[in-house]
Amino acid sequence: MDCRRNPEFHFIASFLNDKNTISGLNVLNSINNKYSYSMLGTRTDIEILILAAGSSSRLGQPKQLLKFQGTTLIRRIVQEALKSGVGKVTVVTGHQHDEISAEISDMDISQYYNMDWKEGLGASIRNSLTYLLAINPHLNAVIITVVDQPFVDAAHLKKLADTYDPSRPMIVASAYSGTFGVPVLVDSFYFDKLKALKGDEGGKKVFAAHLDNIVEIPFSDGAIDIDEEKDLRSLL
């Protein structure tokens, strides 16, 4: 059959040659590229989870509100997360929720109040991840980061996301001081395990059981964190 004699062929050819159609397709392709959409309509959906619910008991004051390089630690990590362009940003609050929430109330993020913050880190991860998945059940991966690593920046967060392959159950972790840790990107394969965390246990126990799936991204500055007064003094 000669397709050129088919009226449908002429319609499609005319449609594809139309300047408005071509312009529209270019716009759609631009949008697809910006948000990692494929031509099949799927995308890689990654969100950033900032854990900021702890009481900073060893420091004696909320580290989230400490000033570093002219801004508070909580505001700084939120700025870097947003700048990375990876995806939606959610801050998990707990201790001194009102003060911390007010500090970032003008920023384009979501906040989740973890009423079980006294239970520890495991509760923050468990409850906030459950919250994220209730809103977005198709989430491919989440980057978990904290407030007290003052040198985490947008470039490093983006590198974690860029390294991720959604076709594999990957854990993309920051490597420093001979080990790995946060910030860490976690594939959805591990979400059920993270939602089972209790007390003050973090995700490292889960990750250690899947070492073959861990990809490490060198980040020597990740070893610098603020847990005690002397840590803060050394940075000033």
N, C-alpha and C positions, 0 to 999 in steps of 0.2 A: 504493500500500500504506500502511495506517495503522500507523505505527511503534509506536503505543501498544498494538497487539495482539500485538506481537512480544515473546516472553519475554526475548530478549536486551536489548531496550530497557529493560525493567523492572529487569533485573539491573544494567545500567550506571547507570541513574538512581538506584537504591538505593545503589550503590557510591559515586557522586559526592556523595550527600547524607549519607552516613555521617560522623559527627563525627570518628571516628578516621581515616578516609580523608582528610578535609579537613585535619586536623592534620598527618598524614603528608606531604601534598603541600606544606603550608606549610613544614615542616622542609626538604624537598627543595629547594624554591625558595630558601630561605635559604642552604642549602649551595651551590646553583648560583650565586647572586649573589656569595657570598663568594669563590669560586674561579673566577669568570668563566666558568662553564659555560653553554652555551646549552641550550634545550629539546631540541636534537638530540643532546646528549651530547658536544659538542665544547667545547674551551676554548682560550684563548690561554695558551700555556705559555712563560713567560719565566724565565730564571735569571740570577743575578748572579755574575760571575767577577771575583775580586779578584786582581790580579797583584802578587805579593809575593816574587818569586824573585831579584831583582837583588842585586848586592853593594854598591851605594851607594858606588862607588869614589871619586867626587868628594867625598863627605861624609867618608869615612874611617871610618865606623862604620855598622852596619845601621840605616837610617832606620826600618825597620819597628818597632824597639824604642825609638825616641825617645819621650820623654814630651811630651805636649801637652795642656794643660788637665786635668792629673791622670791621664791614661791614655796608654798607648802608641798610636802611630799605627795599628798593625795592629789592635789591639783596638777602637780607636775606629771605624774604617771598617767593621769587621765588625758592631759594634753598630748603626751607621746602616743598613747593608744589611738586617739582620734586622728592624729597626724599620720599614723601608719596606713590608714585607709583600708585596714584588713576587714573590718565589719563592725557590727553593732557592739557597743561597749556597755557593760553592766558593772556597777560597783556594788559590792556586798558590804553592808554596814552592820554594826552591832553595838559595841560599847561606844558611848557618846555619839549615838546616831544623829541627834539633832545638830550638834556642832559640825560634824563631818559632812552631813547632808547639805547644810547651809553653805559650806565652803565650795561645793561643786554644783549648786542648784542652778546656775546659769549655763551649764554646759550640756551639750547635746548627747546625753547618755540616759541609761535607765539605772534606777537604784533598787536594790532588793535588801530589805531589812531582815536579817537572820535572827529571829527571836531566840534561837538556841546557841547564840554566840559563846556563852559561857562553857558549853560542852567542848569547844575547841575547833581546830582547823577542819577536821573531818566533817563536822556538822555544817560548816560554811560551804564546803565543796558539795556535799550531799544535797543540802537544801536549795542552794542557788542553781545547781545544775538541773534539779527537778523543776525549778521555776522556769529556767530557760527553755526546757524541752516542752513544757506545757504551752508555751507561746509559739515555739518553733520546733515541732516534732521532727522536721527533716534536717536538722542541724548536722552537718558533716563532721565538724570538729570544733573544739574550743581551745583558746589559748588562756592558760591560767597564769596570772602574774600577781605580784604582791606590791606593797607600798614601800617597803624598807630597803629596796635595792635602787639607790639613787641614780645609777648610771644606765638603767634600762632605757632604751630610746626607741623611737619609731622605726629606725632602720633595722634594729635587731628583731623587733616584733614582725616586721614585714618579711625578714629573711626566714623566720620560722614558718610563716604562711607560704612563702614561695617554695620552700623545700618540700612541703607536704604533697603527697600523692594520694588523692581520695580513693584510688582503687586498691590501696593497701591499708592494713590496720596499723598505721604508723604512729609512733610517739616521737615528736621532734623536740628534743630537750636541749637546754643550754648547758654547755660543758665548762667547768671551772674547778680549780683546786683538786684535780684528780677524780672528780665525780660529775654527776649531772643533776640538774634541778630546774627550778623555775627561772625565767619564764619557760613554760613547756606547752607545746601543742599536743592535744590528745584527740585521736580519732574516735568516732562514735562507737566503735567496737568495744571500747572500755567504759562507756557511760554507765552501764549497769553496775560495774564493779566500783566505780567512783560513788555511785548513789548508795552503795552499801557501807561506806566508810562510817566509822563511829569515833567518838571522843576526839582526841587531838592527833590522830593519825592522818598523815597527808597521803598524796597519791603515790609517793615513791615506792611504797610496798607493792602496790599494784604494778607499777612499771618494772620493778626488779624481777617480776615473774615473767616478763616478756622482753628480755634483753635483746633478742634477735630482731625485734621490731623497732628498736630505738635508733634514731639517727641523731647524732650529737652535732651541735653547732657551737664552735669555740666562742666563748664569751668570758674572757678573764675578769672583766669588771663585775661579773655576777657574784664574785666572791666577796665583794664589798657590800655589807648591809649594816643596818643600824638596829642593834638590839640593846645596847647599853650606852650610858652617858659618854664613856670613853670613845665609842665608835663615832658619835656625833662630833666630839671635840677634834678627832683626827681629820675630819673632813672640812673643818672651818679654818 
